[in-house]
Amino acid sequence: MEDGADNVSADWFTTRRPATWEHAFLSLYRDMPGLRDHDQLLPYRRAAVINRARSVLRAHRRAAQAAKIKLAAWQARGGLR
């Protein structure tokens, strides 16, 4: 979590990206019977939300990079002419 680009605030995602935290909570609920230490539920939940948020950010970055590559290829072929 120390690497600046991936440092994600759980509060930001719980207020602005409901699908992110909903997915994390559903995964947590599904995995709850397998948890060894139920006293660690809150730290586990926080980690689950942050990990999901990072996954969403990576997916957005990959999509943006793919769009840039497609645009560059289109422009290299002559664009609108």
Backbone as CSV, one residue per row, in Angstrom:
resi,resn,N_x,N_y,N_z,CA_x,CA_y,CA_z,C_x,C_y,C_z
1,MET,0.815,-1.196,0.000,0.000,0.000,0.000,0.857,1.258,0.000
2,GLU,2.157,1.106,0.165,3.002,2.273,0.215,3.313,2.854,-1.154
3,ASP,3.185,2.077,-2.227,3.509,2.616,-3.547,2.449,3.614,-3.954
4,GLY,2.881,4.864,-4.150,2.004,6.013,-4.340,0.859,5.842,-5.309
5,ALA,1.098,5.269,-6.489,0.048,5.180,-7.504,-1.070,4.242,-7.089
6,ASP,-0.735,3.228,-6.292,-1.749,2.273,-5.884,-2.297,2.543,-4.489
7,ASN,-1.909,3.656,-3.898,-2.401,3.980,-2.571,-3.845,4.449,-2.699
8,VAL,-4.767,3.616,-2.251,-6.191,3.860,-2.460,-6.863,4.092,-1.120
9,SER,-7.670,5.112,-1.037,-8.427,5.385,0.173,-9.731,4.601,0.139
10,ALA,-9.951,3.765,1.134,-11.182,2.989,1.202,-12.401,3.913,1.283
11,ASP,-12.259,5.050,1.985,-13.373,5.989,2.096,-13.794,6.520,0.729
12,TRP,-12.820,6.822,-0.132,-13.134,7.336,-1.464,-13.972,6.327,-2.225
13,PHE,-13.602,5.062,-2.155,-14.325,4.063,-2.927,-15.659,3.685,-2.300
14,THR,-15.795,3.790,-0.997,-17.083,3.468,-0.406,-18.109,4.557,-0.677
15,THR,-17.656,5.773,-0.940,-18.614,6.851,-1.204,-18.839,7.082,-2.686
16,ARG,-17.837,6.796,-3.527,-17.941,7.145,-4.946,-18.067,5.950,-5.875
17,ARG,-17.737,4.774,-5.435,-17.789,3.592,-6.289,-18.548,2.475,-5.573
18,PRO,-19.871,2.618,-5.418,-20.622,1.622,-4.659,-20.478,0.208,-5.202
19,ALA,-20.360,0.052,-6.510,-20.234,-1.298,-7.054,-18.952,-1.954,-6.561
20,THR,-17.906,-1.154,-6.335,-16.640,-1.694,-5.849,-16.792,-2.261,-4.453
21,TRP,-17.331,-1.468,-3.539,-17.435,-1.992,-2.180,-18.527,-3.028,-2.054
22,GLU,-19.582,-2.945,-2.863,-20.610,-3.985,-2.812,-20.029,-5.332,-3.225
23,HIS,-19.221,-5.323,-4.282,-18.585,-6.555,-4.725,-17.656,-7.102,-3.636
24,ALA,-16.894,-6.205,-2.993,-15.984,-6.626,-1.930,-16.752,-7.211,-0.750
25,PHE,-17.877,-6.601,-0.373,-18.656,-7.113,0.749,-19.312,-8.449,0.416
26,LEU,-19.788,-8.586,-0.812,-20.369,-9.874,-1.195,-19.317,-10.977,-1.184
27,SER,-18.129,-10.660,-1.651,-17.039,-11.639,-1.614,-16.690,-11.993,-0.175
28,LEU,-16.646,-10.985,0.688,-16.362,-11.224,2.103,-17.428,-12.123,2.719
29,TYR,-18.687,-11.846,2.445,-19.779,-12.657,2.987,-19.668,-14.100,2.506
30,ARG,-19.338,-14.255,1.220,-19.195,-15.593,0.651,-18.040,-16.349,1.301
31,ASP,-16.938,-15.638,1.604,-15.744,-16.275,2.147,-15.743,-16.377,3.669
32,MET,-16.737,-15.802,4.335,-16.745,-15.740,5.786,-16.629,-17.104,6.478
33,PRO,-17.312,-18.140,6.004,-17.164,-19.426,6.699,-15.721,-19.943,6.692
34,GLY,-14.922,-19.541,5.724,-13.549,-20.008,5.646,-12.547,-19.176,6.434
35,LEU,-12.987,-18.069,7.015,-12.074,-17.224,7.781,-11.686,-17.914,9.083
36,ARG,-10.397,-17.885,9.387,-9.927,-18.534,10.614,-10.193,-17.684,11.846
37,ASP,-9.966,-16.388,11.745,-10.065,-15.506,12.903,-11.146,-14.461,12.649
38,HIS,-12.327,-14.695,13.182,-13.440,-13.767,12.956,-13.233,-12.431,13.672
39,ASP,-12.263,-12.368,14.599,-11.941,-11.093,15.244,-11.229,-10.160,14.273
40,GLN,-10.680,-10.707,13.204,-9.962,-9.915,12.205,-10.851,-9.551,11.018
41,LEU,-12.155,-9.616,11.214,-13.092,-9.367,10.123,-12.984,-7.951,9.557
42,LEU,-12.864,-6.953,10.422,-12.784,-5.571,9.929,-11.503,-5.309,9.129
43,PRO,-10.331,-5.728,9.614,-9.140,-5.538,8.770,-9.237,-6.319,7.459
44,TYR,-9.833,-7.493,7.500,-10.005,-8.286,6.283,-10.933,-7.562,5.309
45,ARG,-12.001,-6.978,5.845,-12.950,-6.234,5.006,-12.271,-5.031,4.364
46,ARG,-11.476,-4.321,5.143,-10.759,-3.158,4.611,-9.820,-3.588,3.484
47,ALA,-9.082,-4.654,3.707,-8.163,-5.151,2.678,-8.934,-5.598,1.441
48,ALA,-10.095,-6.222,1.640,-10.895,-6.675,0.500,-11.380,-5.496,-0.332
49,VAL,-11.826,-4.433,0.311,-12.304,-3.245,-0.404,-11.144,-2.582,-1.154
50,ILE,-10.004,-2.457,-0.496,-8.857,-1.817,-1.138,-8.353,-2.655,-2.305
51,ASN,-8.283,-3.965,-2.128,-7.832,-4.825,-3.226,-8.779,-4.756,-4.414
52,ARG,-10.080,-4.728,-4.145,-11.055,-4.616,-5.235,-10.911,-3.260,-5.934
53,ALA,-10.705,-2.210,-5.145,-10.539,-0.875,-5.720,-9.305,-0.834,-6.618
54,ARG,-8.225,-1.452,-6.181,-7.019,-1.494,-7.009,-7.271,-2.253,-8.302
55,SER,-8.034,-3.338,-8.214,-8.357,-4.107,-9.416,-9.145,-3.255,-10.410
56,VAL,-10.090,-2.489,-9.894,-10.890,-1.611,-10.754,-9.998,-0.548,-11.395
57,LEU,-9.103,0.038,-10.607,-8.196,1.052,-11.153,-7.301,0.456,-12.241
58,ARG,-6.773,-0.746,-12.009,-5.930,-1.380,-13.030,-6.721,-1.631,-14.305
59,ALA,-7.957,-2.084,-14.163,-8.792,-2.332,-15.342,-9.038,-1.044,-16.114
60,HIS,-9.287,0.056,-15.409,-9.494,1.347,-16.075,-8.227,1.811,-16.778
61,ARG,-7.081,1.608,-16.125,-5.812,1.996,-16.761,-5.553,1.178,-18.019
62,ARG,-5.824,-0.145,-17.948,-5.628,-0.989,-19.126,-6.545,-0.564,-20.257
63,ALA,-7.791,-0.243,-19.947,-8.738,0.194,-20.976,-8.295,1.522,-21.591
64,ALA,-7.813,2.443,-20.766,-7.348,3.735,-21.278,-6.119,3.539,-22.162
65,GLN,-5.217,2.666,-21.752,-4.020,2.414,-22.560,-4.403,1.776,-23.890
66,ALA,-5.338,0.840,-23.873,-5.785,0.194,-25.109,-6.423,1.222,-26.045
67,ALA,-7.187,2.153,-25.490,-7.812,3.195,-26.310,-6.752,4.095,-26.944
68,LYS,-5.700,4.423,-26.185,-4.615,5.247,-26.729,-3.913,4.527,-27.877
69,ILE,-3.686,3.234,-27.709,-3.014,2.453,-28.751,-3.870,2.395,-30.008
70,LYS,-5.177,2.179,-29.837,-6.085,2.133,-30.991,-6.131,3.482,-31.696
71,LEU,-6.163,4.560,-30.927,-6.187,5.896,-31.520,-4.898,6.158,-32.300
72,ALA,-3.774,5.796,-31.716,-2.496,6.000,-32.397,-2.433,5.192,-33.694
73,ALA,-2.942,3.961,-33.671,-2.945,3.124,-34.874,-3.856,3.729,-35.936
74,TRP,-5.003,4.229,-35.516,-5.950,4.851,-36.443,-5.329,6.094,-37.079
75,GLN,-4.673,6.908,-36.252,-4.029,8.114,-36.764,-2.880,7.763,-37.704
76,ALA,-2.157,6.677,-37.408,-1.045,6.259,-38.264,-1.548,5.800,-39.632
77,ARG,-2.777,5.279,-39.665,-3.362,4.839,-40.933,-3.955,6.006,-41.716
78,GLY,-3.945,7.182,-41.176,-4.426,8.337,-41.918,-5.618,9.013,-41.290
79,GLY,-6.177,8.472,-40.251,-7.283,9.123,-39.566,-8.489,9.336,-40.443
80,LEU,-8.988,10.561,-40.497,-10.216,10.889,-41.230,-9.989,11.186,-42.716
81,ARG,-8.812,11.565,-43.083,-8.459,11.937,-44.472,-9.421,12.898,-45.054
